[in-house]
């Protein structure tokens, strides 16, 4: 199970993000400021960090700097989740070393697309060899899913929304949704976190 740390002083946003991610199978921890988040990070390393910028005690920029300076934390994907959505804000966030920038307000699908996309990229980097279990999972994909379903699965893993997949593949939104439902049934998964792992397998070696 992928673990995610949410850092936000706004309890309504923090709780909403936590609920969405937990419903999709992610293991979620939360912190209300950068200082408490850093203390948590030094004890338990998550797979991804979602962080607000304007917070008391230690803001998001300072937390990101602390993460990048720590050799055991530096490679954790870091996404700013903030209401500061101007072009200059985004530029500063990305130049600070953030992996992505999600402007509030956002939909549940946009949140999941950003999270899955970053986790998938990180997983691709971490994989260096093919294990017997991985070969078995590849065989399952070859047997169970179609070429079009694989295309949809890979795009889901890349962090694309349903609308973006529809436009890229030239199919309607309902067709994309039908493919996603079919994938979840065939691969026997019930949430986005599990589907993200299959996306890594499909994308890395193909059929």
MOBEL-V491893 format. One record per pair of residues at least 24 apart in sequence whose ideal C-beta (glycine too) atoms are under 10 Angstrom apart, sorted by sequence separation. I is the first residue (numbers start at 0). GAP is how many residues later the second one is. If there is no record, write none. Layout:
{{I	GAP} {I	GAP}}
This chain:
{{0	24} {1	24} {2	24} {3	24} {4	24} {5	24} {6	24} {7	24} {8	24} {30	24} {31	24} {32	24} {33	24} {37	24} {41	24} {48	24} {59	24} {151	24} {154	24} {155	24} {0	25} {1	25} {2	25} {3	25} {4	25} {5	25} {6	25} {7	25} {8	25} {31	25} {32	25} {33	25} {37	25} {40	25} {80	25} {151	25} {0	26} {1	26} {2	26} {3	26} {4	26} {5	26} {6	26} {32	26} {33	26} {36	26} {40	26} {151	26} {152	26} {6	27} {20	27} {32	27} {33	27} {34	27} {44	27} {45	27} {48	27} {49	27} {50	27} {52	27} {54	27} {147	27} {151	27} {152	27} {155	27} {33	28} {34	28} {37	28} {41	28} {44	28} {47	28} {48	28} {49	28} {50	28} {51	28} {52	28} {53	28} {67	28} {150	28} {151	28} {6	29} {7	29} {20	29} {33	29} {36	29} {37	29} {40	29} {46	29} {47	29} {48	29} {49	29} {50	29} {51	29} {52	29} {53	29} {63	29} {67	29} {148	29} {149	29} {6	30} {32	30} {33	30} {36	30} {41	30} {44	30} {45	30} {46	30} {47	30} {48	30} {49	30} {50	30} {51	30} {52	30} {53	30} {66	30} {67	30} {80	30} {148	30} {151	30} {152	30} {5	31} {6	31} {33	31} {34	31} {40	31} {41	31} {44	31} {45	31} {47	31} {48	31} {49	31} {50	31} {51	31} {52	31} {60	31} {64	31} {147	31} {148	31} {151	31} {4	32} {17	32} {30	32} {33	32} {37	32} {40	32} {48	32} {51	32} {60	32} {63	32} {64	32} {78	32} {6	33} {16	33} {33	33} {59	33} {63	33} {80	33} {123	33} {145	33} {148	33} {149	33} {6	34} {61	34} {63	34} {119	34} {122	34} {144	34} {147	34} {148	34} {152	34} {4	35} {37	35} {40	35} {60	35} {63	35} {78	35} {4	36} {13	36} {52	36} {59	36} {60	36} {78	36} {119	36} {120	36} {145	36} {155	36} {12	37} {60	37} {76	37} {119	37} {120	37} {144	37} {145	37} {148	37} {158	37} {13	38} {59	38} {76	38} {78	38} {116	38} {118	38} {119	38} {120	38} {143	38} {144	38} {148	38} {156	38} {4	39} {12	39} {52	39} {78	39} {116	39} {119	39} {143	39} {155	39} {156	39} {4	40} {5	40} {52	40} {76	40} {77	40} {115	40} {116	40} {118	40} {145	40} {155	40} {156	40} {158	40} {2	41} {4	41} {76	41} {115	41} {116	41} {117	41} {143	41} {144	41} {156	41} {157	41} {2	42} {3	42} {4	42} {5	42} {6	42} {7	42} {9	42} {50	42} {75	42} {76	42} {112	42} {115	42} {116	42} {140	42} {143	42} {144	42} {152	42} {155	42} {156	42} {2	43} {3	43} {4	43} {5	43} {6	43} {7	43} {8	43} {52	43} {76	43} {112	43} {115	43} {116	43} {142	43} {143	43} {152	43} {155	43} {156	43} {1	44} {2	44} {3	44} {4	44} {5	44} {6	44} {7	44} {9	44} {76	44} {111	44} {112	44} {114	44} {115	44} {143	44} {153	44} {154	44} {156	44} {1	45} {2	45} {3	45} {4	45} {5	45} {6	45} {7	45} {8	45} {9	45} {52	45} {76	45} {112	45} {113	45} {140	45} {152	45} {153	45} {156	45} {157	45} {0	46} {1	46} {3	46} {4	46} {5	46} {6	46} {7	46} {8	46} {75	46} {112	46} {139	46} {140	46} {152	46} {153	46} {155	46} {156	46} {7	47} {8	47} {50	47} {74	47} {111	47} {112	47} {113	47} {139	47} {151	47} {152	47} {156	47} {6	48} {8	48} {52	48} {76	48} {112	48} {139	48} {149	48} {152	48} {153	48} {154	48} {48	49} {109	49} {111	49} {112	49} {149	49} {152	49} {153	49} {8	50} {48	50} {49	50} {74	50} {136	50} {151	50} {152	50} {153	50} {6	51} {47	51} {74	51} {109	51} {112	51} {150	51} {6	52} {7	52} {47	52} {49	52} {51	52} {108	52} {112	52} {149	52} {153	52} {6	53} {108	53} {144	53} {148	53} {149	53} {106	54} {108	54} {6	56} {149	56} {140	57} {144	57} {149	57} {139	58} {99	59} {136	60} {140	60} {141	60} {146	60} {49	61} {136	61} {139	61} {140	61} {145	61} {144	62} {136	63} {137	63} {16	64} {49	64} {136	64} {137	64} {140	64} {141	64} {142	64} {49	65} {136	65} {140	65} {141	65} {47	66} {133	66} {134	66} {137	66} {140	66} {13	67} {47	67} {133	67} {137	67} {12	68} {46	68} {47	68} {49	68} {137	68} {12	69} {48	69} {137	69} {12	70} {47	70} {133	70} {134	70} {4	71} {6	71} {9	71} {46	71} {47	71} {133	71} {46	72} {3	73} {4	73} {6	73} {7	73} {9	73} {118	73} {122	73} {126	73} {6	74} {7	74} {47	74} {118	74} {122	74} {125	74} {126	74} {129	74} {3	75} {5	75} {46	75} {123	75} {129	75} {46	76} {115	76} {119	76} {122	76} {123	76} {114	77} {115	77} {118	77} {119	77} {122	77} {126	77} {114	78} {117	78} {118	78} {121	78} {122	78} {126	78} {111	79} {112	79} {115	79} {116	79} {119	79} {120	79} {123	79} {111	80} {115	80} {118	80} {119	80} {122	80} {123	80} {110	81} {111	81} {114	81} {115	81} {118	81} {122	81} {116	82} {120	82} {108	83} {111	83} {115	83} {119	83} {23	84} {107	84} {111	84} {115	84} {119	84} {16	85} {22	85} {25	86} {19	87} {20	87} {23	87} {19	88} {23	88} {15	89} {16	89} {18	89} {19	89} {22	89} {25	89} {20	90} {25	90} {12	91} {16	91} {19	91} {20	91} {23	91} {12	92} {15	92} {19	92} {23	92} {12	93} {25	93} {9	94} {16	94} {20	94} {15	95} {19	95} {7	96} {16	98} {3	111} {1	113} {1	114} {3	115} {1	117} {1	120} {1	121} {46	146} {24	164} {24	165} {25	165} {23	166} {24	166} {25	166} {26	166} {23	167} {24	167} {25	167} {22	168} {23	168} {24	168} {21	169} {22	169} {23	169} {24	169} {20	170} {23	170} {24	170} {25	170} {20	171} {21	171} {23	171} {24	171} {19	172} {20	172} {23	172} {24	172} {3	189} {0	190} {1	190} {2	190} {1	191} {0	192} {1	192} {0	193} {1	194} {1	195} {0	196}}
